[in-house]
C-alpha cells in the first residue's frame, strides 16, 4: 500500500470516528420529550435520615403534582395553568416549605414568596412576605395578569389578592409542629454560637448538624401543546429569617425565569447567592448569547454558585422539551413527566 493510500485510509478512519462521536452526541440530546418538571427543594437530603414511610409520602405528593400538571396539559391547558396547578399540590402539603408547610420567621410568623413567568410574552408576577394567601403562586399570577405591576409585597399584596377573589386564610392555617420545632432548634443553635463562639462540642451535644435552614422551596416548569414555556416558584423562605428578608424565589431572573426562545427555570437553594448570580436568567443568557445547550448552561450556573459558597439546585426545560436538574447538595426532591405521561421521581443524588 502506497503512502497516499495509507493517508487516505487514516482520513477515512478519522472522519468515521468523528461522525460516530457526533451521532452519539446527537443521540444523547434526543432524550424523551418532557412537558413538565417539578422540584420540592434541595439540601442535605440523605437516605439514612428519611424513613421509608416518609419517603413514600414525599413521592406521593410529587407524583400527584406531576399528574395534575400533566392532565392540565393533556386537556389543552396552558403551561401557566399546569405550573400553577402543580404548585398548588405542593403548597397544600405540609411536607414542603411553601404554603401550608412554610417555615417560621424569627418572630414566629409565616411569610411566603412566589413568582411566575410566561415564556411567550415575558410577562411576570410575584408576591413577597405574604401571610394570609393560601396559594401564593396564584397571587403571583394575579399580579401578572390583573395588574400593571410585577411584584407586590406584604399587606398590599394581600389586599390585592382579596380584591381579585383569591382565597385568604387565617395565619394559623400555616402553623405546623415540625416547622415550629425546627425554629426552636435553630434559635437554640444561634444562642449556642453566641455564648460559646461556635463551640463544636456543644453543637454536637445539642444535635446541631443540619445547616440547611434555607431550603424546601417548590417549583415547576412546563411546555404546553402550543410550544409555550412557563415557570413558577413558591416558598416559605428561610427558617428564622429576620427583618423582612426576601430571597430569590419572588425575584424574576433570580429564582424564576421563562423565555420561549430558550428555557424555563425554577430555582431552590440559598437565595442570596441566586440573586447575586441572577441565576435563572443566567441559564437563558448562556443559551442565547453563548450558544450553550440546556445542560451546559444550567450546570455552569450551579457550579458558579457553588464556587461562591452557595448551595441548592434548579430545574430547567428548553423549548424542545429537554430537562436539566442540576444541584450541588446531597439531594433534591424532583420529578418529570414526558409527553406520553411517563413519570419519574428522584430524591437523592
KESEPA-469567 format. One line per 8 residues: number of its first residue (from 0); for each residue x, y, z of C-alpha. Coordinates in Angstrom, 2 decimals. Layout:
NUM> X Y Z  ...
//
This chain:
0> 0.00 0.00 0.00  1.40 3.39 -1.02  1.83 6.32 1.38  -1.06 8.10 -0.35  -3.33 5.09 0.20  -2.31 4.82 3.85  -3.05 8.52 4.32  -6.45 8.09 2.68
8> -7.34 5.18 4.98  -6.32 7.26 8.01  -8.51 10.15 6.85  -11.47 7.83 6.37  -10.92 6.45 9.87  -10.78 9.92 11.41  -13.95 11.09 9.64  -15.71 7.85 10.57
16> -14.77 8.25 14.24  -15.82 11.90 14.26  -19.11 11.02 12.59  -19.82 8.35 15.23  -18.98 10.76 18.04  -21.28 13.39 16.56  -24.03 10.80 16.16  -23.67 9.70 19.80
24> -23.73 13.34 20.91  -26.83 13.93 18.84  -28.48 10.80 20.21  -27.68 11.84 23.78  -29.52 15.12 23.17  -32.53 13.34 21.68  -33.91 12.48 25.07  -37.55 11.85 25.75
32> -39.64 14.98 25.27  -40.71 16.23 28.67  -43.66 18.52 29.24  -43.42 19.17 32.97  -40.79 19.09 35.71  -41.05 19.94 39.41  -38.82 20.34 42.43  -39.56 20.33 46.14
40> -36.33 21.79 47.47  -32.67 20.83 47.75  -30.42 20.28 50.75  -28.87 17.62 52.97  -31.41 15.02 51.93  -29.89 11.66 52.85  -31.47 8.23 52.63  -30.31 7.39 56.16
48> -32.27 10.35 57.57  -35.59 9.57 55.89  -37.83 6.67 56.87  -39.46 4.55 54.20  -42.89 5.88 55.11  -41.68 9.49 54.92  -40.05 8.88 51.54  -43.30 7.35 50.27
56> -45.18 10.41 51.49  -42.86 12.77 49.60  -43.06 10.66 46.47  -46.84 10.56 46.66  -47.15 14.35 46.72  -44.60 14.79 43.95  -46.44 12.22 41.83  -49.78 13.91 42.45
64> -48.33 17.27 41.42  -46.94 15.76 38.21  -50.24 14.05 37.38  -52.28 17.22 37.97  -49.95 19.30 35.83  -49.81 16.67 33.10  -53.58 16.30 32.94  -53.93 20.05 32.55
72> -51.54 20.00 29.59  -53.14 16.89 28.10  -56.52 18.65 28.12  -55.03 21.53 26.13  -54.35 23.81 29.07  -51.55 26.35 29.00  -48.13 25.86 30.54  -49.09 28.59 33.03
80> -52.17 26.59 34.09  -50.06 23.46 34.53  -47.41 25.25 36.58  -49.98 26.86 38.86  -51.96 23.68 39.46  -48.89 21.52 40.08  -47.54 24.03 42.61  -50.95 24.14 44.35
88> -50.49 20.47 45.24  -47.14 21.14 46.89  -48.37 24.34 48.57  -51.18 22.29 50.14  -48.75 19.74 51.60  -47.06 20.30 54.98  -44.05 18.36 53.67  -42.69 21.23 51.60
96> -41.56 24.72 52.54  -44.32 26.55 50.66  -47.93 27.35 51.51  -49.16 25.02 54.27  -45.65 23.78 55.12  -43.94 27.17 55.22  -41.19 27.70 57.77  -41.27 30.27 60.56
104> -39.52 33.61 60.78  -37.55 34.62 63.88  -40.72 36.30 65.15  -42.69 33.06 64.82  -44.62 34.09 61.70  -45.02 32.52 58.27  -44.05 34.83 55.40  -44.33 33.47 51.88
112> -42.95 34.47 48.49  -43.82 33.31 44.97  -43.35 34.22 41.32  -44.44 33.09 37.89  -43.34 33.91 34.34  -44.84 33.40 30.88  -42.25 32.39 28.29  -44.41 33.53 25.38
120> -44.85 37.16 26.40  -42.15 37.54 29.10  -44.92 38.75 31.40  -44.21 38.04 35.08  -45.76 38.40 38.51  -44.62 37.98 42.10  -45.59 38.42 45.74  -43.31 38.68 48.77
128> -43.80 38.50 52.53  -47.46 37.47 52.44  -49.10 35.81 55.46  -52.74 35.08 54.63  -52.83 33.97 50.97  -53.47 30.22 50.78  -51.83 29.83 47.36  -49.08 32.42 46.86
136> -48.40 31.14 43.34  -51.94 32.16 42.33  -51.37 35.60 43.82  -48.20 35.93 41.74  -50.15 35.02 38.61  -52.87 37.51 39.51  -50.29 40.28 39.83  -49.06 39.34 36.35
144> -52.47 39.15 34.69  -54.67 41.55 36.66  -52.37 44.47 37.46  -49.84 46.66 35.71  -47.14 45.60 38.19  -44.67 42.74 38.51  -44.25 42.47 42.29  -46.39 43.27 45.33
152> -45.41 42.75 48.95  -46.89 42.33 52.41  -50.30 43.71 53.28  -50.63 45.44 49.94  -50.30 42.12 48.13  -52.89 40.61 50.47  -55.33 43.47 49.84  -54.88 42.94 46.11
160> -55.42 39.18 46.48  -58.68 39.82 48.32  -59.80 42.29 45.67  -59.31 39.78 42.84  -61.07 36.99 44.75  -58.23 34.73 45.84  -58.67 32.51 48.88  -57.38 34.04 52.11
168> -56.91 32.12 55.35  -56.14 32.88 58.97  -52.36 32.84 59.60  -52.87 29.86 61.91  -53.55 27.74 58.80  -49.82 27.70 58.07  -48.77 26.57 61.57  -47.22 23.08 61.64
176> -45.50 21.37 64.56  -42.44 20.22 62.63  -41.69 23.72 61.32  -42.22 25.22 64.78  -39.84 22.67 66.31  -37.27 23.49 63.62  -37.42 27.16 64.57  -36.83 26.39 68.25
184> -33.86 24.19 67.39  -32.27 26.85 65.22  -32.80 29.52 67.88  -31.03 27.23 70.34  -28.21 26.82 67.86  -27.89 30.57 67.38  -27.77 31.02 71.15  -25.06 28.39 71.48
192> -22.99 30.14 68.81  -23.39 33.49 70.54  -22.47 32.24 74.01  -19.65 29.87 73.17  -18.31 31.29 69.90  -19.07 28.33 67.64  -18.19 25.64 70.20  -18.43 22.49 68.06
200> -18.62 20.15 71.05  -21.71 21.93 72.35  -23.22 21.80 68.88  -22.73 18.04 68.81  -24.33 17.60 72.25  -27.34 19.62 71.08  -27.61 17.54 67.93  -26.97 20.54 65.70
208> -25.83 19.09 62.39  -28.21 20.28 59.69  -27.30 23.67 58.24  -29.98 23.62 55.56  -32.34 26.10 57.21  -32.98 27.80 53.90  -34.25 25.01 51.64  -37.59 23.41 50.75
216> -38.83 25.77 48.06  -41.13 24.25 45.41  -41.22 25.00 41.71  -42.41 23.88 38.31  -41.53 24.38 34.64  -43.78 23.31 31.77  -44.09 23.19 27.98  -47.60 23.15 26.51
224> -49.06 21.94 23.20  -48.62 25.40 21.67  -44.88 25.35 22.42  -45.10 27.89 25.22  -42.88 27.64 28.28  -43.71 28.81 31.80  -42.02 28.69 35.20  -43.20 29.21 38.76
232> -41.65 29.11 42.24  -43.20 29.27 45.73  -41.53 29.28 49.15  -41.81 29.97 52.86  -38.26 31.32 52.75  -35.56 30.71 55.33  -36.27 29.41 58.82  -35.53 32.05 61.47
240> -35.28 34.84 58.88  -35.37 38.37 60.28  -36.12 41.94 59.24  -38.43 41.08 56.33  -35.78 39.11 54.46  -36.74 38.15 50.90  -34.86 35.52 48.93  -34.62 34.73 45.22
248> -37.96 32.97 44.76  -40.10 36.06 44.03  -37.36 37.83 42.06  -37.73 37.42 38.31  -34.40 36.40 36.81  -33.02 35.15 40.13  -35.38 32.38 41.23  -37.71 32.19 38.23
256> -37.38 32.85 34.50  -39.08 31.72 31.28  -38.49 32.61 27.63  -39.84 30.62 24.69  -36.62 31.33 22.79  -34.50 29.49 25.34  -35.83 27.86 28.50  -37.89 27.96 31.69
264> -36.14 27.80 35.07  -37.17 27.46 38.74  -34.51 27.56 41.47  -34.17 26.33 45.03  -31.36 27.00 47.49  -29.54 29.73 49.30  -31.38 32.70 47.83  -28.76 35.37 48.39
272> -26.36 33.56 46.05  -29.05 33.04 43.41  -29.86 36.75 43.49  -26.22 37.77 43.14  -25.79 35.40 40.19  -29.15 36.28 38.58  -29.27 32.50 38.39  -32.44 31.71 36.46
280> -31.85 34.34 33.78  -28.17 33.39 33.51  -29.18 29.96 32.18  -31.20 31.63 29.44  -28.42 34.13 28.68  -25.79 31.43 28.31  -28.06 29.66 25.83  -29.00 32.79 23.89
288> -25.67 34.58 23.72  -23.05 31.86 24.14  -24.87 29.05 22.39  -24.74 26.59 25.28  -27.32 23.84 25.41  -29.60 23.46 28.43  -27.36 21.00 30.26  -24.23 23.10 29.80
296> -25.90 26.35 30.82  -27.72 25.08 33.91  -24.72 23.16 35.25  -22.45 26.17 34.67  -24.71 28.37 36.79  -24.93 25.86 39.66  -21.14 25.41 39.50  -20.66 29.18 39.74
304> -23.00 29.38 42.74  -21.08 26.58 44.42  -17.73 28.29 43.90  -19.10 31.39 45.60  -20.15 29.32 48.63  -23.84 28.87 47.85  -25.76 25.63 47.52  -29.01 24.36 46.09
312> -30.30 23.38 42.68  -32.69 24.16 39.86  -34.95 22.60 37.28  -34.83 23.83 33.69  -36.63 22.94 30.47  -35.85 24.14 26.96  -38.20 24.76 24.03  -37.57 21.21 22.73
320> -38.72 19.56 25.96  -35.25 18.66 27.23  -34.86 18.82 31.02  -31.88 19.53 33.26  -31.98 19.32 37.06  -28.52 20.12 38.48  -27.86 20.54 42.21  -24.78 20.66 44.43
328> -26.36 19.32 47.62  -26.87 15.76 48.87  -30.33 15.62 47.33  -33.21 17.45 45.69  -36.85 16.42 45.57  -37.61 16.35 41.84  -39.77 14.76 39.19  -40.58 14.78 35.49
336> -43.35 13.66 33.18  -42.94 13.02 29.45  -45.26 13.87 26.60  -46.51 10.26 26.79  -47.22 10.54 30.52  -44.21 8.62 31.83  -43.45 9.80 35.37  -40.04 9.71 37.05
344> -39.35 10.86 40.63  -35.98 11.14 42.37  -34.79 12.41 45.74  -31.15 11.55 46.33  -28.04 12.35 44.33
//
